[in-house]
């Protein structure tokens, strides 16, 4: 391990390209911390009888504001030629592009020691093995007996549940139009699905599992409360941008709904650049690029039954990306900016948004995978 940590180096080429002022990386802590996972580089075949590959794993540490590289990491044969489908609690689900097999692993998280690296082959999804998983959520680490993995495909009306040792997924029919937003609540011990915005109100049961057997946590439609009044300027931003919704729970059990507001520009064949509101079909274009404009946060007040607009979440940091959102305390992870939303997507790059000053801090537009929550 000491040799491995001694070889961890900064990605100087990326730093120069994006003109980021990262401090020199002299040491590396294996303590659990959020990371942004980039694509692997320096791919080469492993010289072992078991096959596999050796790669450099590239990450960004938001606490130290450093881009780091973990070189010469072994990927087993199962993880060769895979696409990362989602992440939860620091673990990653990857799908083989040839046979569609699914694998749950902690190899991509630098906080996992080499001796603790695991690759768990998951059963095939019954409804459509080639379906693209839109979201996953773990109730606990796969090392714990109460671990349940939930997976949702955007093209399937089913939610799939799996426990370590299961030879097949347990499928739950979702009787309402659900978005890709899913969250496990440690406070309520439930998986929550955020419904899509629809004019038709769903009047069926909120709970989707008979929990009398105690085999799985309850899966529940998340009941959002009416929004409180918000400043007019914020209303205009919500109305004039393309919004993505996220559901996240703090370590203390507070829940938030966060709107990520983006502007999109179309790069047309004629060389023109035009804004796009996302509502009408876009014209023929070369590319479509997004730019983050703002974030709007609502705290779910269970006692009053209202979703309260807030610019103060205390020392919390909310992490949003193309996968499961999560929330940590800046007090536990010194170096993070408290009362902020950290964001990352392939279309917008990554950075953080200070809620108290409504200030956006762009860091870079480098392509990446997503945030990794502190390993559990």
C-alpha angles and dihedrals in degrees: 000000000000090000091050094049091046090058096052107116142176120263095240096177092058091046092053093045094052095033092233118167101223120171119238112278106230101158139016127215120211091205114125111270138150116271136182110229119217128189118288118255138194092043116190136157117267117240096227133114088241096059120222131130141265119228143164112247113216124202144162120230108209092192095059095025089231134135109221138188127211103200132206099018116169118231114196120232090262091062096049115110095008136144120220108239102180147329135224133172090357094306125114131214113212129186124210109237093215106044099015092233114159125225132188114209145163094200094106092058111087090207089070111088118228090250091056096049112129136184113191116190110219126210117262116266107255102212098051122350091194095049114123110244108231098189143005132188133188122208090203142343114298086242090068123081094229093057117134124173118208121196129185127191119204090221097051132073089213133089112212123213128194136180125197107274096026114132093204140023121259108229124213119194111231105213096192133058102267127189122228089261112113132161138178112224113213088190095056097024090230140119109237125205118200110222121230118253105266137163090224114077117224110235100179129100118307094211117065103188133065099229096188090104092049092220097127138018115258118271110215139180105244111242108216120199128229112278119250122233114288131193115282092240090057091048089055091051091051092049097047100045139066107256134207119192126219133186118208138167126211123227088257093053102260112140127213137188111212127195115208106203119202137178117215128206126197118218103210129204091248090063093255126134118215132177117243126205095201093236105092123049108272120243122246106296142166096230144343120225130189130214123194112236106173148325126236119200129199122190113214108233106201095185097051096032094231137119103231121207109232141179092185122072093155116227093343126123119201118205118206129180142130090300138043115335120228140181133218137176117254087212089064092045108041113205096045118111109248121225090027142124115224113204138188135173136146091246099049106026117224141289139116137272121219107218096196094058097024088233125153119214112196114197106177144325095228114143116252145153110246147283118299114215118225106288114260 
